[in-house]
Structure formats: structure tokens, C-alpha cells
Amino acid sequence: MTPPRWWRRPGTGILPRVLAAFVATLVVASLVTVVLESRLTRQQLEDQAITLFGEVGDVLDARIASDAVRTSQLMSAVSQQLLAAPRGGTDDADELARRTLSVVRTSDAPLEIVGVVEVRSGQVQTLGLPTRWGIAPPSPDAATEVARRASSSQRVVPLQGGGYGLVYVLSVDRLGMQPRLLVTGFPLNNVAARRYLEQTGVDEIELVVAGEVVAATDDARVGAPPVGRWDLSRETQQLEDGRLIRYVALGAERAWDTPAAVGLVSDDPLASLDGALARTRALMVVLLLVVGGALAFALAKVITRPLIGLTATATAIAAGDLDRSFDIERSDEIGRLAEALERMRRGLRAQLLVIRRQAEALQDAARRMVGVQDAERQRIAQDLHDGIQQQLVVLRMQVGAARRELEQDPGQVEVVTNDLAESIDHLLDQLRTTGQRLFPAILSDRGLGPALFSLTAKLELPVDLWFTPDPLPRVDAEVEINAYFLVSEAVVNTIKHAEASRLHVEISVDDTHLYVHVHDDGVGFDPHGPGHRGGLTHMRDRVQALGGVLDLTSAGGEGTRVDAAFPLQRPSGSVVGALQVEQDRGDPPVEVDLLGQPELPEDRVRVLLDRTVGDGELPGDRGVAPS
């Protein structure tokens, strides 16, 4: 991913970058944490709310069952009293039924329904008991089915005039001659719904009978379909709007019973918590940003303080203060960076010292080249004076003598002209020899091989000339010129000083170098002795000027061997090439003043053109461990 533009701006410091990165990371982490925490918290709260709501439904279910058990036990106790009484007429049975229902009714205020059902006819009587709700007569078959049960039971039955009631039924077959059903209960209306609401503390109650809401705490819900699946009792359901609903079944019999349930409805339990949770999360994010920002600032200061020190040291070194060293006391990544910079500083110092020595060597070589050129000019001037100039004077005298001789004897024209032609030919030979010494034309026209053949052909000393490959390919003119004059100078030195009987010259070329090997069988000499510095230095300058290598070996009585290697391409690592690369790359120019500093003692610096500097050997490397 590409960093933003402000991040890549050169003027942007590392401190704001670290702060920005830390704050961005903190924001992302906070958002992720808040999202995950919100989902986990909401899920846990929803699960807890569903569990608690289910417990409320279980409590209501247990209460309804407890009321049924309590009422059943009371009616059973009264039934036992009735069964223990002596058999009598109908009046006695009606009185005992009336007394039983009165006792049961007075024990529980909500029991507003009372009645006695004749099993055979299905007729319902109140026996003079006050009641606001009458029971719709059941069919004789349904009454007979209910009468077969000895204990009381809970049922949802229709009422006269509409509606339903939750009743408790006790079969009594010894009160008189006919079996009867004692019935008591309460209507399933809005009053019953509000009573269930007070008992549970939920937000809404609906009473469902046969799939229809017959009563509810919200009057608008009466007659509407249930909000949930009312047939799923003892199971908490969650609606799409977040509300919870749980149905508790009423009645559990088949005969003279209608399926019904009490529906407990609770609004979204998390609706009131969302605002508080949102405020808490926002406060948490703000606190995280404040605390994290402060920690990020402190951490960034701790990180950037050593980096600022490294920057100051690097700036001083770039300004030329190579005695400044980087602090490498730390052992962490910054310490390793400082150690790498310190090694780079020492390497830079050594390279600058080497460059200064090389610059001095180049200056010495330039002075020597100027001296050689001056000496060559003097030699040429001396040759012109001693040779060509004298020949011209003689030729001028011959012309004067020829004029006088022809005036006296015109018949001597042929003799005189032959003498003049011979003198002119001799003069031309001397001019050609002088030009050959300056620069042989055959070298540029035909190459190094023919030029060396021409050079050695006129020598009295036998020369073995070998080329690999033969003929030699043409290479760079500068390489051919310096190789030719290197061989020429070696030949001249052999003739002058070696007292050799034979000379061997070998030239070879490969893809990268041109090699020159010159060996004689002369008396040899000590290369390090006095009197031989000038020629050897001149030969070495020729080779090193092209980045080559010269090796001269000689000893008394063993002859002399000169081996040189000329690179066919200028090495990019040379001093001139390196400086040119720096300039072409657009870096600041090399300060020449650095090369003009006072020279350090040789025994402390130990810098030569052919020797590198070891770690810890430079002045100013204060306690730096060698690499």
C-alpha cells in the first residue's frame, strides 16, 4: 500500500510520523475493540435477558399450577366431608354443594365463577350463589367424560354471553342420586390480564384462547392474532423488533376444555441500555486516545532522541568533521544503526585519505609527465640541432659548391644533382627516424602488432615476438599507444643497460585485458637500488594511468622481466570515475578542501596506494571495536 503524500513529504519528521502511526493504530484497535465488545456485550445481555424472562414465565407457570393444586386440594377436602355425610335427599345435597362452593370461593377472591353441572343433562345451576358469570352448559358426553375423573382439574371453558373462564372442576357422585360437577373459577378478561401483569412485572399480557387474543392489558390487542406462536409454551421467543414473548399454557384436559395460554410480552431489554452503552464506549475511546496519545508522545520522544543525536553527528561529518564519532553504547536496533554509521564514517575517512594520497600521486605523476615531455622536447631539439640542422647546413654548402662547380663545368650536372639527392635522402631518413620516435604512423594506421614488427625489425638485438591471438585484434587506441611505448621503453632499456643477447616480447589479448610480457637474458639489476627510479616510475605511470598493473622482477645475472596488464575498459572504481559518478548522480560536489588538510603521520595512518586501512587504526577512532 502506498503511504499518503504527507507521509512521504521530505519535511515530515519521524516524531509526527510515529505519533500518527500510533494514533491510527490506536483508533483502529479501539474501533475493532468497541465493535467486538458491543456485539459480545449485546449478545451476552440478550442471552441474560432471555434467561431472566424465561424464569419469569417459569414462575408464572409454577404459580398457575400451584393455584390449581391449592384449589384442587381444597375442593377435595370439601368433597371428603360431603362423601362422609349420610346420604339424603336432593335438598341436603344442594346444601352441601352450596356450602362447599361458598368455602372455596371465599378462600380466593378472584374466584368469581361458581356452578353445579348435572352430569346426565349437562344443565348448570348456581344453587342461589351470587355470581357475575355463568358457565355455558357442556354436552352430556363432555360432562360424563369429566365426571370419570376422581380429582379436580383445571379447564378453560366458554361462558354464557361470550368469553372464556379458567375453572376448577370436581366430580361428586355421592351427593344425592345424580352425579354432579362442582365448578369454580374466574373469567379470562382484562382484569385477569392485569392481575397476571402485577404478578410478573412484564410490559404486557395477552390471554389467547383458540388462537385469538380474548383479553390483554392493551385493549387494542383484543381480537387480534397473538404476537408470537402461542402454541410454543415454555419457550422464550424474540420478535424482529427485539421484544421477548413467552406463553404459559392454561388447562391441560381434552374433554370440556379449550386450548389457551397466557402471553408475557417484554419490550426490547437492551433498548434502554443502548444509549448508555454508546456513551460509555465513546468515553472509553476518548480516554484511550488521550492516554494512548500521551504514551505515544513519550515513546516517540524516547525513540527519536538518539536518532536526533545520530542526525547531528551525521550532519557534522557531512560538513567535514570526521573526528566526530557515533554513540554506539546502545545494544538495540538504534545502537546497531549507530554502529553501522560509525563503520561507514571510518570507511569514509579511510577512503578520503586514500583519495588524498591518490590525488598526490596523480599530481606527482603529472609533474613527472611534464618533466618527461620537457626532456623529450629537449631531446628532439638536440636531435634537430645535431642532426637535421647540421645536415641542412651541409646541404646549403653543397648547393653553393654545386653552383660554382656548374659555372665552371656545366657538364657536371648529373654528378652534382646525385650528390644533392643523396644528401636530401639522408636528411629525409633522419626526419623519418625523428617522427618515428615521436609517434609511429603505422601504430594508428595498422595497429599494435605491425608497429611492434616495425620497431623490432631495425634492431641489431634478436627479438622473439609472439602475439596471442595472431594477428592481434584492434583495441582502444589509448591502450595500444601506451602498450607500444611501454615495449619501446623496455627495449631501449634492454639495449642500453641489460647487455642481453636475446629479447622475448609477448602480447596477448582476452575479453578484459591486454597483457604485455618483456623478458631479456641480460645481467639484470636491483629494482630498488639507486639510479633506476626514473625509467621504472615512467613505465608505472603509463600503466596506472589506464588503471592497469605493472610488475617488474629482476636480479643480478638473471635478466629482467616486465609484466603489465591494461584493462580494455576504464575501471569504474578509479578515483576519477568515482568522482564523475558522484557528479553525474547529482550529489553535492566533493570538497577539495578536505584533500588539502595537513597530512597525518605515516606511522599512524598507514595509508598507501596499494594498502587499505584497518578498523581502529585511524586517529579519532575512539575506542571503536574492529569489525
Secondary structure as UniProt FT lines:
FT   HELIX           5..8
FT   TURN            10..11
FT   HELIX           14..84
FT   HELIX           90..107
FT   TURN            109..110
FT   STRAND          113..118
FT   TURN            119..121
FT   STRAND          124..125
FT   TURN            127..128
FT   HELIX           140..147
FT   STRAND          153..159
FT   TURN            160..161
FT   STRAND          164..172
FT   STRAND          180..187
FT   HELIX           190..200
FT   STRAND          204..209
FT   TURN            210..211
FT   STRAND          212..216
FT   HELIX           219..221
FT   TURN            222..223
FT   TURN            230..231
FT   STRAND          237..238
FT   TURN            240..241
FT   STRAND          244..250
FT   TURN            255..256
FT   STRAND          260..266
FT   TURN            269..270
FT   HELIX           271..318
FT   TURN            319..320
FT   TURN            322..323
FT   HELIX           333..383
FT   HELIX           384..388
FT   HELIX           389..408
FT   HELIX           410..412
FT   HELIX           413..438
FT   HELIX           441..446
FT   HELIX           448..457
FT   STRAND          463..468
FT   HELIX           477..493
FT   HELIX           494..498
FT   STRAND          503..509
FT   STRAND          513..520
FT   TURN            527..528
FT   TURN            530..531
FT   HELIX           533..545
FT   TURN            546..547
FT   STRAND          549..554
FT   TURN            556..557
FT   STRAND          560..567
FT   TURN            572..573
FT   HELIX           575..584
FT   TURN            585..586
FT   HELIX           592..596
FT   HELIX           602..605
FT   TURN            609..610
FT   TURN            615..616
FT   TURN            619..620
FT   TURN            622..623
//
